[in-house]
Amino acid sequence: MKSWLTIASYSGSGHYQHTENPGKSLILAGRRPITPRFPSDTSRTNPERDRMAGHSQFKNIMHRKGRQDAQKSKLFSKLAREITVAAKMGQPDPGMNARLRAAIISARQENMSKDSIERAVKKASGTESENYDEIRYEGYGPGGVAVIVEALTDNRNRAASDIRSYFTKSGGNLGETGSVAFMFDRTGIIEYDAKVASDDAMLDAAIEAGADDVSSSENGHEIYASPETFREVAKALEAKFGEARKAALTWKPHNTVPVDDETGEKLLKLIDLLNEHDDVQNVYANFEVSDALVAKMGG
């Protein structure tokens, strides 16, 4: 199984990242057959490794963005918006609100200050708090690639108009809600650095916590859980290994579509355009591009 990551979210690293590797994928017994665990063989020729899943190449929405102050400010604004909305929709206690907990973890990963995080949480109960609508846009990008865009907006008409124009200009088209979501699974993902635990230790802990799947590699451990069990699995793993580097609900594609470099470049530009929009929080897609294009676009 290929390792995979969200191609876009509201936290940022600044560059495209190659995350494909021959990591181990281990599936919880009783739900799906366990994949035998073999050590990776980097000396073996594998043409498939010349390509990598589009969603495996990016961890967040700020790829290719520098760390300039204006861009950092936009990033913090998106993080704060998610924290406020999460706190407003549930309890302001991250221990009792899985979405808020995930938003705070993402903010900490981007070095957002404690004061800024606390202000965003308190804003949810204030009278001056804006009202944001959660909207999921779905459509097809260049090459027929399925794209899901999650947004938090205070102006539905503006957001819809802008996002539709981005799809159209890229050679794609925005569809109706549900037009591509059936190609993805809604699932929880919890990530830890590889140094936190051995592959076997993480597998054992994940099984005990009730996780559905575990993928371990040199880049870290990825633990998957259903939306219904996500909170409990995350809490159990945190009690054993400490705070995760990421814990959130995501859209995991069933399959990926290989595209040539010309189409891939158009797709990456579409994703960047979406990422730049103030209302867009997360972007997901189901494509594969070559390593050479990743290097070119990340340069």
Backbone as numpy.savetxt, mean C-alpha at the origin, in Angstrom:
# Nx Ny Nz CAx CAy CAz Cx Cy Cz
5.52 -17.77 -4.96 4.67 -16.57 -4.96 5.56 -15.33 -4.96
5.19 -14.35 -5.79 5.96 -13.12 -5.80 5.61 -12.30 -4.57
6.61 -11.65 -4.01 6.31 -10.70 -2.96 5.62 -9.52 -3.63
4.79 -8.80 -2.88 4.11 -7.66 -3.50 3.87 -6.60 -2.45
3.79 -5.39 -2.90 3.51 -4.27 -2.03 2.58 -3.32 -2.74
1.91 -2.48 -1.97 1.07 -1.46 -2.54 1.91 -0.53 -3.40
1.41 -0.16 -4.56 2.19 0.76 -5.38 2.02 2.19 -4.90
1.02 2.44 -4.09 0.84 3.81 -3.66 0.08 3.88 -2.36
0.52 4.75 -1.49 -0.19 5.04 -0.26 0.21 6.43 0.15
-0.16 6.88 1.37 0.08 8.27 1.68 1.42 8.54 2.34
2.28 7.53 2.51 3.60 7.81 3.05 4.61 7.75 1.91
5.83 8.22 2.11 6.73 8.36 0.98 8.17 8.01 1.21
8.84 7.51 0.17 10.26 7.20 0.25 11.09 8.00 -0.71
10.46 8.59 -1.73 11.18 9.47 -2.60 11.65 8.87 -3.91
11.72 7.56 -4.03 12.21 6.95 -5.25 11.50 5.63 -5.51
11.51 5.22 -6.79 11.03 3.88 -7.10 11.95 2.88 -6.43
11.40 1.80 -5.94 12.19 0.79 -5.25 11.95 -0.59 -5.83
13.02 -1.31 -6.07 12.92 -2.69 -6.53 12.80 -3.58 -5.31
11.64 -4.22 -5.15 11.42 -5.07 -3.97 11.27 -6.53 -4.33
11.35 -6.84 -5.63 11.18 -8.24 -6.03 12.38 -9.06 -5.56
12.10 -10.22 -5.00 13.16 -11.12 -4.57 12.56 -12.50 -4.42
13.38 -13.53 -4.40 12.84 -14.90 -4.29 12.51 -15.27 -2.87
11.67 -14.46 -2.21 11.34 -14.72 -0.82 10.42 -15.91 -0.68
10.27 -16.36 0.56 9.44 -17.53 0.83 8.00 -17.10 1.08
7.07 -17.84 0.58 5.66 -17.58 0.84 5.09 -18.77 1.59
4.48 -18.51 2.72 4.02 -19.58 3.59 2.56 -19.34 3.92
1.73 -20.29 3.63 0.29 -20.12 3.78 -0.22 -20.94 4.95
-1.11 -20.34 5.71 -1.64 -20.97 6.91 -2.33 -22.30 6.59
-1.91 -23.33 7.29 -2.51 -24.66 7.09 -3.98 -24.61 7.44
-4.77 -25.35 6.67 -6.20 -25.39 6.93 -6.99 -24.41 6.09
-6.29 -23.39 5.53 -6.98 -22.42 4.68 -6.57 -22.64 3.22
-5.27 -22.78 3.01 -4.77 -23.10 1.70 -3.55 -23.98 1.91
-3.15 -24.78 0.93 -1.99 -25.65 1.11 -0.75 -24.83 1.42
0.09 -25.34 2.32 1.34 -24.66 2.66 2.32 -24.84 1.52
2.92 -23.74 1.10 3.95 -23.81 0.07 5.24 -24.32 0.70
5.89 -25.35 0.15 7.14 -25.84 0.72 8.15 -24.72 0.81
8.90 -24.68 1.89 9.87 -23.62 2.10 11.24 -24.07 1.63
11.68 -23.57 0.51 12.99 -23.88 0.00 13.86 -22.64 0.07
15.13 -22.78 0.31 16.00 -21.61 0.31 16.07 -21.02 -1.08
16.20 -19.68 -1.15 16.29 -19.03 -2.46 17.59 -19.41 -3.13
17.54 -19.53 -4.46 18.72 -19.89 -5.23 19.00 -18.77 -6.21
19.85 -17.83 -5.80 20.11 -16.67 -6.62 20.96 -16.99 -7.82
21.57 -18.18 -7.88 22.41 -18.53 -9.01 21.60 -19.12 -10.15
20.35 -19.44 -9.88 19.51 -20.07 -10.88 18.94 -19.02 -11.83
19.01 -19.30 -13.11 18.48 -18.37 -14.10 16.97 -18.43 -14.10
16.37 -17.28 -14.02 14.91 -17.22 -13.97 14.43 -16.03 -14.79
13.95 -16.27 -16.01 13.51 -15.16 -16.86 12.43 -14.31 -16.23
11.62 -14.94 -15.36 10.52 -14.18 -14.75 11.05 -13.06 -13.88
12.30 -13.20 -13.42 12.83 -12.16 -12.54 13.25 -10.93 -13.32
13.19 -11.00 -14.67 13.44 -9.82 -15.46 12.26 -8.86 -15.41
11.14 -9.40 -14.93 9.96 -8.57 -14.74 9.56 -8.62 -13.27
8.84 -7.63 -12.85 8.39 -7.63 -11.47 7.02 -6.98 -11.41
6.23 -7.43 -10.45 4.86 -6.93 -10.35 4.87 -5.43 -10.11
3.97 -4.72 -10.81 3.91 -3.28 -10.66 3.70 -2.86 -9.22
2.86 -3.61 -8.51 2.59 -3.26 -7.13 3.75 -3.65 -6.23
4.76 -4.36 -6.74 5.91 -4.72 -5.93 6.99 -3.65 -5.97
6.82 -2.67 -6.83 7.90 -1.72 -7.03 7.77 -0.47 -6.19
6.65 -0.30 -5.54 6.46 0.94 -4.83 5.86 0.70 -3.47
6.24 1.49 -2.50 5.66 1.34 -1.18 4.70 2.47 -0.86
4.68 3.53 -1.61 3.85 4.65 -1.23 3.63 5.65 -2.35
2.80 6.65 -2.08 2.38 7.54 -3.14 3.40 8.61 -3.47
4.47 8.75 -2.74 5.39 9.85 -2.96 6.64 9.42 -3.71
6.61 8.26 -4.41 7.78 7.79 -5.16 8.18 8.87 -6.15
9.36 9.03 -6.48 9.89 10.00 -7.42 9.75 11.43 -6.92
9.22 11.63 -5.73 9.16 12.97 -5.18 10.39 13.16 -4.32
10.97 14.28 -4.37 12.11 14.58 -3.51 11.62 14.85 -2.12
12.56 15.23 -1.26 12.18 15.49 0.12 12.14 16.98 0.39
11.86 17.77 -0.63 11.77 19.22 -0.43 10.65 19.56 0.54
10.76 20.75 1.13 9.81 21.15 2.17 8.37 21.16 1.67
8.14 21.67 0.46 6.77 21.75 -0.05 6.17 20.37 -0.21
6.96 19.42 -0.67 6.46 18.06 -0.85 6.23 17.38 0.49
7.12 17.63 1.45 6.95 17.07 2.78 5.67 17.61 3.42
5.40 18.89 3.17 4.20 19.50 3.72 2.95 18.83 3.15
2.96 18.54 1.85 1.82 17.86 1.23 1.64 16.47 1.81
2.76 15.78 2.01 2.71 14.44 2.59 2.11 14.48 3.99
2.59 15.39 4.82 2.07 15.50 6.18 0.59 15.87 6.18
0.18 16.68 5.22 -1.22 17.06 5.12 -2.10 15.84 4.85
-1.63 14.95 3.97 -2.38 13.74 3.67 -2.40 12.79 4.87
-1.27 12.68 5.54 -1.21 11.84 6.73 -2.16 12.35 7.81
-2.14 13.66 8.02 -2.99 14.27 9.05 -4.47 14.08 8.69
-4.80 14.20 7.42 -6.18 14.03 6.99 -6.66 12.61 7.29
-5.83 11.63 6.99 -6.20 10.24 7.27 -6.36 10.00 8.76
-5.47 10.56 9.57 -5.55 10.40 11.02 -6.86 11.01 11.55
-7.17 12.20 11.09 -8.39 12.88 11.54 -9.64 12.11 11.16
-9.70 11.66 9.91 -10.87 10.91 9.44 -11.00 9.59 10.20
-9.87 8.91 10.42 -9.90 7.64 11.15 -10.40 7.84 12.57
-9.92 8.91 13.21 -10.33 9.19 14.59 -11.80 9.59 14.65
-12.27 10.27 13.64 -13.65 10.74 13.62 -14.62 9.59 13.38
-14.20 8.62 12.58 -15.07 7.50 12.24 -15.13 6.45 13.34
-14.10 6.39 14.18 -14.06 5.42 15.26 -13.69 6.09 16.56
-13.12 5.34 17.47 -12.68 5.91 18.73 -11.33 6.61 18.55
-11.07 7.67 19.31 -9.80 8.39 19.19 -8.62 7.64 19.82
-8.88 6.46 20.36 -7.85 5.63 20.97 -7.31 4.65 19.92
-6.05 4.78 19.52 -5.50 3.87 18.50 -5.50 2.41 18.95
-5.54 2.18 20.23 -5.60 0.81 20.72 -6.93 0.14 20.43
-7.96 0.95 20.20 -9.30 0.43 19.93 -9.76 0.73 18.51
-8.91 1.38 17.75 -9.27 1.81 16.40 -8.13 1.40 15.46
-8.34 0.29 14.74 -7.28 -0.27 13.89 -6.87 0.69 12.78
-7.84 1.37 12.21 -7.51 2.30 11.12 -6.68 3.47 11.64
-7.04 3.99 12.79 -6.27 5.09 13.38 -4.87 4.62 13.72
-4.76 3.43 14.26 -3.46 2.86 14.60 -2.58 2.77 13.36
-3.14 2.30 12.24 -2.39 2.18 10.99 -1.95 3.55 10.49
-2.82 4.54 10.60 -2.48 5.90 10.14 -1.35 6.50 10.97
-1.39 6.26 12.26 -0.35 6.79 13.13 1.00 6.12 12.86
0.96 4.81 12.61 2.19 4.09 12.27 2.80 4.67 10.99
1.97 4.93 10.00 2.46 5.50 8.75 3.06 6.88 8.98
2.41 7.67 9.85 2.92 9.01 10.15 4.27 8.93 10.85
4.40 8.01 11.77 5.68 7.85 12.48 6.78 7.42 11.53
6.44 6.56 10.58 7.44 6.11 9.61 7.99 7.28 8.79
7.19 8.33 8.63 7.62 9.51 7.88 8.12 10.62 8.79
8.34 10.27 10.06 8.90 11.23 11.03 7.99 12.43 11.29
6.71 12.21 11.20 5.76 13.24 11.59 5.83 13.41 13.10
5.84 14.63 13.56 6.05 14.88 14.99 4.87 14.38 15.83
5.17 14.08 17.08 4.14 13.61 18.00 3.06 14.67 18.17
3.46 15.93 18.26 2.50 17.01 18.43 1.56 17.10 17.23
2.10 16.94 16.03 1.27 17.01 14.82 0.27 15.86 14.78
0.72 14.68 15.19 -0.18 13.53 15.23 -1.30 13.76 16.23
-0.95 14.26 17.42 -1.95 14.51 18.45 -2.94 15.58 18.02
-2.47 16.61 17.32 -3.36 17.65 16.83 -4.35 17.10 15.82
-3.86 16.21 14.96 -4.73 15.60 13.95 -5.82 14.75 14.61
-5.47 14.06 15.68 -6.45 13.24 16.40 -7.49 14.13 17.08
-7.02 15.19 17.76 -7.93 16.09 18.47 -8.85 16.85 17.52
-8.35 17.08 16.32 -9.14 17.82 15.33 -10.44 17.09 15.00
-10.44 15.77 15.14 -11.63 14.98 14.82 -12.82 15.33 15.70
-12.55 15.76 16.93 -13.63 16.08 17.87 -13.91 17.58 17.94
-13.16 18.37 17.17 -13.35 19.81 17.20 -14.45 20.28 16.26
-14.99 21.45 16.53 -16.07 21.98 15.71 -15.57 22.47 14.35
-14.25 22.74 14.26 -13.71 23.25 13.01 -13.27 22.13 12.06
-13.52 20.91 12.46 -13.08 19.78 11.65 -13.83 19.73 10.32
-13.06 19.60 9.21 -13.69 19.49 7.90 -14.36 18.12 7.76
-15.32 18.07 6.86 -15.98 16.81 6.55 -15.43 16.27 5.24
-14.86 15.08 5.29 -14.30 14.47 4.10 -15.09 13.23 3.73
-15.31 13.08 2.45 -15.97 11.87 1.94 -14.90 10.89 1.48
-15.12 9.62 1.83 -14.24 8.57 1.33 -14.80 8.05 0.02
-13.99 8.10 -1.02 -14.45 7.67 -2.34 -13.41 6.73 -2.95
-13.89 5.67 -3.56 -13.01 4.76 -4.31 -13.32 4.88 -5.79
-12.32 5.27 -6.54 -12.45 5.37 -7.99 -11.80 4.13 -8.61
-12.41 3.64 -9.67 -11.89 2.47 -10.35 -11.87 2.71 -11.85
-10.85 2.21 -12.52 -10.79 2.39 -13.95 -9.68 1.58 -14.57
-9.46 1.81 -15.84 -8.41 1.11 -16.58 -7.39 2.12 -17.10
-6.13 1.83 -16.85 -5.07 2.67 -17.35 -4.59 2.17 -18.70
-3.50 2.72 -19.22 -2.93 2.26 -20.49 -2.69 0.75 -20.45
-2.93 0.06 -21.56 -2.71 -1.38 -21.62 -3.78 -2.19 -20.94
-4.90 -1.55 -20.55 -5.98 -2.27 -19.88 -5.68 -2.66 -18.45
-4.71 -2.00 -17.83 -4.35 -2.29 -16.45 -5.41 -1.75 -15.49
-5.81 -2.57 -14.54 -6.82 -2.17 -13.55 -6.19 -1.27 -12.49
-6.87 -0.18 -12.19 -6.35 0.80 -11.22 -7.46 1.14 -10.22
-7.10 1.14 -8.94 -8.01 1.56 -7.87 -7.39 2.79 -7.19
-8.20 3.81 -7.02 -7.74 5.04 -6.38 -8.62 5.32 -5.17
-8.01 5.47 -4.01 -8.75 5.82 -2.79 -8.51 7.29 -2.48
-9.59 8.00 -2.20 -9.48 9.44 -1.95 -10.27 9.85 -0.72
-9.82 10.93 -0.11 -10.56 11.61 0.94 -10.73 13.05 0.45
-11.96 13.45 0.20 -12.17 14.76 -0.41 -13.30 15.53 0.24
-13.19 16.86 0.22 -14.27 17.73 0.69 -15.03 18.31 -0.50
-14.69 17.82 -1.71 -15.38 18.29 -2.92 -15.44 17.14 -3.92
-16.52 16.41 -3.89 -16.66 15.23 -4.75 -16.56 15.57 -6.24
-17.20 16.66 -6.63 -17.21 17.02 -8.05 -15.81 17.34 -8.55
-15.06 18.08 -7.76 -13.69 18.43 -8.15 -12.82 17.18 -8.27
-12.88 16.33 -7.26 -12.06 15.13 -7.25 -12.39 14.23 -8.44
-13.68 14.00 -8.69 -14.08 13.14 -9.79 -13.64 13.70 -11.13
-13.81 15.00 -11.31 -13.41 15.65 -12.56 -11.92 15.54 -12.79
-11.14 15.81 -11.75 -9.68 15.76 -11.88 -9.19 14.35 -12.19
-9.68 13.39 -11.44 -9.21 12.01 -11.61 -9.65 11.44 -12.96
-10.86 11.78 -13.38 -11.31 11.33 -14.70 -10.40 11.89 -15.80
-10.02 13.15 -15.66 -9.17 13.77 -16.68 -7.79 13.12 -16.71
-7.28 12.70 -15.54 -5.98 12.04 -15.49 -6.01 10.71 -16.27
-7.08 9.96 -16.05 -7.22 8.68 -16.75 -7.33 8.92 -18.27
-8.14 9.89 -18.65 -8.36 10.16 -20.08 -7.07 10.60 -20.76
-6.33 11.50 -20.12 -5.10 12.00 -20.71 -4.04 10.92 -20.85
-4.11 9.90 -20.01 -3.11 8.83 -20.05 -3.48 7.74 -21.07
-4.67 7.86 -21.66 -5.12 6.84 -22.60 -5.97 5.77 -21.96
-6.38 6.00 -20.71 -7.24 5.05 -20.01 -8.64 5.60 -19.88
-9.42 5.02 -19.00 -10.76 5.54 -18.76 -11.22 5.18 -17.36
-11.92 6.11 -16.74 -12.46 5.90 -15.39 -13.77 5.14 -15.51
-13.92 4.09 -14.71 -15.13 3.28 -14.77 -16.03 3.51 -13.57
-17.01 2.66 -13.44 -17.93 2.73 -12.31 -17.34 1.98 -11.11
-17.87 2.27 -9.93 -17.44 1.55 -8.74 -17.75 0.06 -8.91
-16.76 -0.77 -8.70 -16.92 -2.21 -8.88 -16.43 -2.71 -10.22
-16.01 -1.81 -11.09 -15.60 -2.21 -12.43 -14.29 -2.98 -12.45
-13.42 -2.75 -11.45 -12.16 -3.50 -11.40 -11.88 -4.12 -10.03
-12.65 -3.75 -9.02 -12.38 -4.24 -7.66 -12.44 -5.76 -7.56
-13.23 -6.38 -8.44 -13.35 -7.84 -8.41 -12.04 -8.53 -8.78
-11.08 -7.79 -9.32 -9.78 -8.35 -9.67 -8.79 -8.30 -8.50
-9.24 -7.76 -7.38 -8.40 -7.60 -6.20 -9.06 -8.24 -4.99
-8.26 -8.55 -3.98 -8.77 -8.97 -2.67 -8.52 -7.84 -1.68
-9.51 -7.56 -0.85 -9.31 -6.61 0.24 -8.69 -7.38 1.39
-7.50 -7.00 1.79 -6.79 -7.77 2.80 -5.95 -6.85 3.68
-5.64 -7.33 4.86 -4.77 -6.58 5.75 -3.33 -7.02 5.56
-2.40 -6.09 5.61 -0.98 -6.42 5.52 -0.25 -5.81 6.70
0.61 -6.61 7.30 1.43 -6.18 8.44 2.88 -6.47 8.07
3.74 -5.48 8.16 5.13 -5.64 7.75 6.10 -5.44 8.90
7.12 -6.29 8.92 8.22 -6.16 9.88 9.54 -6.27 9.14
10.57 -5.61 9.67 11.91 -5.76 9.12 12.38 -7.19 9.30
13.26 -7.64 8.41 13.75 -9.01 8.45 14.47 -9.32 9.76
15.14 -8.31 10.33 15.94 -8.52 11.54 15.09 -8.75 12.79
13.80 -8.47 12.70 12.93 -8.60 13.87 12.82 -10.05 14.33
12.77 -10.98 13.37 12.61 -12.39 13.72 13.05 -13.26 12.55
13.37 -14.50 12.85 13.69 -15.45 11.78 12.42 -15.79 11.02
12.58 -16.38 9.83 11.42 -16.76 9.04 10.52 -17.72 9.82
11.13 -18.70 10.46 10.35 -19.70 11.20 9.64 -19.08 12.39
10.33 -18.18 13.10 9.72 -17.55 14.27 8.53 -16.69 13.86
8.67 -15.97 12.74 7.57 -15.13 12.28 6.41 -16.00 11.79
6.72 -17.10 11.11 5.67 -18.01 10.65 4.89 -18.56 11.82
5.59 -19.04 12.83 4.93 -19.62 14.00 4.03 -18.59 14.69
4.57 -17.37 14.84 3.80 -16.32 15.51 2.57 -15.93 14.68
2.74 -15.87 13.37 1.62 -15.50 12.50 0.52 -16.55 12.53
0.91 -17.81 12.50 -0.08 -18.90 12.57 -0.84 -18.83 13.89
-0.10 -18.63 14.97 -0.73 -18.54 16.29 -1.68 -17.36 16.37
-1.32 -16.26 15.69 -2.15 -15.05 15.73 -3.39 -15.17 14.84
-3.40 -16.15 13.92 -4.55 -16.33 13.04 -4.40 -15.70 11.67
-3.15 -15.45 11.25 -2.92 -14.85 9.93 -3.25 -15.83 8.81
-3.48 -15.30 7.62 -3.79 -16.13 6.45 -2.55 -16.54 5.68
-1.56 -15.66 5.64 -0.40 -15.90 4.78 0.80 -15.12 5.31
1.99 -15.65 5.06 3.23 -14.99 5.45 4.21 -15.11 4.30
4.86 -14.01 3.95 5.92 -14.03 2.95 7.15 -13.39 3.57
8.25 -14.15 3.65 9.48 -13.66 4.26 10.59 -13.61 3.24
11.37 -12.56 3.28 12.50 -12.39 2.37 13.52 -11.47 3.03
14.57 -11.16 2.29 15.60 -10.28 2.84 15.06 -8.88 3.06
13.96 -8.53 2.41 13.36 -7.21 2.58 12.44 -7.12 3.79
12.13 -8.26 4.38 11.29 -8.24 5.56 10.22 -9.31 5.55
9.33 -9.21 6.51 8.23 -10.16 6.65 6.92 -9.44 6.32
6.10 -10.07 5.50 4.78 -9.56 5.16 3.74 -10.57 5.64
2.88 -10.14 6.52 1.87 -11.01 7.10 0.50 -10.51 6.63
-0.32 -11.43 6.15 -1.62 -11.06 5.61 -2.75 -11.64 6.47
-3.80 -10.86 6.61 -4.95 -11.29 7.40 -6.21 -10.72 6.77
-7.33 -11.37 7.00 -8.60 -10.87 6.47 -8.96 -9.56 7.17
-9.80 -8.74 6.56 -10.22 -7.50 7.21 -10.86 -7.75 8.57
-11.51 -8.91 8.72 -12.20 -9.22 9.98 -11.22 -9.57 11.11
-10.10 -10.18 10.77 -9.14 -10.60 11.80 -7.90 -9.71 11.87
-7.83 -8.74 10.98 -6.63 -7.89 10.86 -6.22 -7.26 12.19
-7.17 -6.66 12.88 -6.84 -5.95 14.12 -6.26 -6.89 15.16
-6.88 -8.06 15.32 -6.41 -9.01 16.34 -5.04 -9.57 15.97
-4.82 -9.86 14.69 -3.52 -10.38 14.26 -2.44 -9.33 14.49
-2.72 -8.09 14.12 -1.74 -7.02 14.29 -1.39 -6.82 15.77
-2.40 -6.86 16.64 -2.15 -6.68 18.07 -1.32 -7.82 18.64
-1.61 -9.05 18.21 -0.85 -10.20 18.71 0.61 -10.13 18.28
0.85 -9.75 17.04 2.23 -9.65 16.55 2.96 -8.49 17.21
2.26 -7.40 17.45 2.89 -6.26 18.11 3.31 -6.62 19.54
2.49 -7.40 20.21 2.82 -7.82 21.57 4.09 -8.66 21.59
4.36 -9.36 20.50 5.52 -10.25 20.45 6.76 -9.59 19.84
6.55 -8.76 18.80 7.68 -8.20 18.06 7.79 -6.68 18.11
6.84 -6.02 18.77 6.87 -4.56 18.80 6.07 -3.98 17.64
6.12 -2.67 17.51 5.34 -1.98 16.49 5.80 -2.35 15.08
4.85 -2.65 14.21 5.16 -2.99 12.82 5.58 -1.74 12.06
6.31 -1.94 10.96 6.68 -0.78 10.14 5.50 -0.35 9.26
4.55 -1.24 9.11 3.34 -0.93 8.36 2.24 -1.87 8.81
1.02 -1.36 8.93 -0.15 -2.19 9.25 -1.35 -1.48 8.67
-1.91 -2.02 7.61 -3.00 -1.34 6.92 -3.80 -2.31 6.07
-4.99 -1.88 5.71 -5.78 -2.64 4.75 -5.37 -2.21 3.34
-5.31 -3.16 2.44 -4.84 -2.87 1.09 -5.64 -3.67 0.08
-5.44 -3.37 -1.19 -6.05 -4.13 -2.28 -4.96 -4.95 -2.95
-5.07 -6.26 -2.84 -4.06 -7.18 -3.39 -4.61 -7.79 -4.68
-3.94 -7.57 -5.81 -4.45 -8.10 -7.08 -4.37 -9.62 -7.15
-5.36 -10.22 -7.81 -5.34 -11.67 -8.00 -4.20 -12.07 -8.93
-4.03 -11.30 -9.99 -2.99 -11.56 -10.99 -2.43 -10.23 -11.47
-1.27 -10.28 -12.11 -0.69 -9.06 -12.67 -0.57 -9.18 -14.18
-0.63 -8.03 -14.84 -0.59 -7.97 -16.30 0.77 -7.43 -16.75
1.55 -8.22 -17.50 2.83 -7.70 -17.99 2.61 -6.69 -19.10
3.33 -5.57 -19.05 3.22 -4.54 -20.09 4.61 -4.20 -20.61
4.67 -3.70 -21.84 5.97 -3.30 -22.40 6.39 -1.96 -21.79
7.62 -1.55 -22.09 8.15 -0.35 -21.45 7.41 0.92 -21.84
6.95 0.99 -23.08 6.21 2.18 -23.51 4.92 2.34 -22.72
4.18 1.24 -22.60 2.94 1.27 -21.82 3.24 1.47 -20.34
4.30 0.80 -19.86 4.67 0.92 -18.47 5.01 2.35 -18.08
5.69 3.06 -18.97 6.04 4.45 -18.69 4.78 5.32 -18.58
3.82 5.06 -19.45 2.55 5.80 -19.38 1.83 5.51 -18.06
1.87 4.26 -17.63 1.22 3.89 -16.38 1.88 4.57 -15.19
3.21 4.57 -15.17 3.92 5.19 -14.06 3.66 6.69 -14.01
3.54 7.31 -15.17 3.22 8.74 -15.21 1.81 9.01 -14.71
0.88 8.11 -15.06 -0.49 8.24 -14.54 -0.50 8.14 -13.03
0.24 7.17 -12.50 0.30 6.98 -11.05 0.89 8.21 -10.37
1.95 8.76 -10.95 2.55 9.96 -10.38 1.56 11.13 -10.38
0.80 11.25 -11.47 -0.18 12.32 -11.57 -1.25 12.17 -10.49
-1.71 10.95 -10.31 -2.69 10.69 -9.26 -2.11 10.98 -7.88
-0.86 10.57 -7.69 -0.19 10.78 -6.40 -0.10 12.24 -6.02
0.02 13.10 -7.01 0.20 14.52 -6.75 -1.09 15.21 -6.31
-2.23 14.56 -6.55 -3.50 15.18 -6.21 -3.70 15.20 -4.69
-4.12 16.34 -4.17 -4.26 16.49 -2.72 -5.23 15.50 -2.10
-6.26 15.10 -2.84 -7.30 14.24 -2.28 -6.96 12.76 -2.33
-5.99 12.37 -3.15 -5.67 10.95 -3.33 -4.82 10.44 -2.17
-5.27 9.37 -1.57 -4.55 8.77 -0.45 -3.77 7.52 -0.87
-4.39 6.67 -1.67 -3.76 5.41 -2.07 -4.09 5.07 -3.51
-3.14 4.43 -4.20 -3.35 3.96 -5.56 -2.87 2.52 -5.64
-3.64 1.67 -6.31 -3.29 0.26 -6.47 -3.47 -0.11 -7.95
-2.62 -1.00 -8.46 -2.75 -1.46 -9.84 -2.22 -2.88 -9.96
-2.44 -3.50 -11.12 -2.11 -4.92 -11.24 -1.20 -5.20 -12.45
-0.12 -4.42 -12.57 0.73 -4.57 -13.73 2.17 -4.95 -13.38
2.89 -5.43 -14.39 4.31 -5.76 -14.26 5.08 -4.96 -15.31
6.23 -4.44 -14.90 7.11 -3.75 -15.84 8.53 -4.27 -15.66
9.39 -3.94 -16.61 10.76 -4.44 -16.57 11.59 -3.69 -15.53
12.64 -4.34 -15.06 13.56 -3.71 -14.14 14.22 -2.49 -14.78
14.48 -2.57 -16.08 15.13 -1.47 -16.77 14.27 -0.20 -16.71
12.96 -0.36 -16.87 12.08 0.81 -16.80 12.02 1.38 -15.39
12.01 0.48 -14.40 12.02 0.95 -13.01 13.25 1.80 -12.75
14.42 1.32 -13.24 15.67 2.06 -13.06 15.60 3.41 -13.78
15.04 3.41 -14.98 14.94 4.65 -15.77 14.04 5.66 -15.09
12.88 5.23 -14.66 11.92 6.15 -14.05 12.32 6.56 -12.65
13.14 5.77 -12.02 13.59 6.10 -10.66 14.80 6.98 -10.64
15.40 7.21 -11.81 16.63 7.97 -11.89 16.42 9.45 -11.71
